[in-house]
Amino acid sequence: MCRPSLRRASWPETRSRTELPKEDADHGAGRRPSAAPARPYHTVRTKAGHQVRIGRTQQGNDLLLHLARPADLWLHAHGIPGSHVILSSQGGVGEADKEAAALLAAYFSKGRQARNVLVDCTLRRHVRKRPKSAPGLVLFDHEETFQVTPAGALLDHLLAQLE
C-alpha cells in the first residue's frame, strides 16, 4: 500500500494575498493597477455650471441619495432600470439644466438605444428608500415626466466631460 507523502508548506506558499508585498498584491492576474479607486458615481457639469452626479451601481445610486440635498433634483428613466441622476439645485436650475440631466438619465439606462425615453424628475426630498429594500430601489412622488431622445450634440458634450 502506497501512502502519499505529506510535505509541510513553506512560509511563502501559505501567505494570504494581504500578506504579499505591495508590488505583488497590486498586480493580480488580468488586473491593471489603478491610481485611485473609482468613485461609485460619475460627475459632469451643465453649461450653466450645475453639478450632475450619475450613479454607476445600485450601491452608488443609494450613496447619491445620501449625498444629495433636499432641494436637489433627482431623475430616473421611467419604468426602465438605470442610474439615478442628481442635479445640484444650488442657485436655481433652468430648463436647459433639467434637459441635460434628463438626457444623462436616459443614456445611463436600459433605454439608451430607444428613440424616446420618459424620464421622471422630482425633488430629492420626495424620494425615499423603503426599509430593507434592495440597493437602488426607491419610492418617489411629486414627479414631472420629460420625454427625451438620448442622442445629439448636447449629450455628446456632456459625455465628453464625464469624470
C-alpha positions, 0 to 999 in steps of 0.5 A: 500500500502506497501512502502519499507523502505529506510535505509541510508548506513553506512560509511563502506558499501559505501567505494570504494575498494581504500578506504579499508585498505591495508590488505583488498584491497590486498586480493580480492576474488580468488586473491593471493597477489603478491610481485611485479607486473609482468613485461609485458615481460619475460627475459632469457639469451643465453649461450653466455650471450645475453639478450632475452626479450619475450613479454607476451601481445600485450601491452608488445610486443609494450613496447619491441619495445620501449625498444629495440635498433636499432641494436637489433634483433627482431623475430616473428613466421611467419604468426602465432600470438605470442610474439615478441622476442628481442635479445640484439645485444650488442657485436655481436650475433652468430648463436647459439644466433639467434637459441635460440631466434628463438626457444623462438619465436616459443614456445611463439606462436600459433605454439608451438605444430607444428613440424616446425615453420618459424620464421622471424628475422630482425633488430629492426630498420626495424620494425615499428608500423603503426599509430593507429594500434592495440597493437602488430601489426607491419610492418617489412622488411629486414627479414631472415626466420629460420625454427625451431622445438620448442622442445629439450634440448636447449629450455628446458634450456632456459625455465628453466631460464625464469624470 
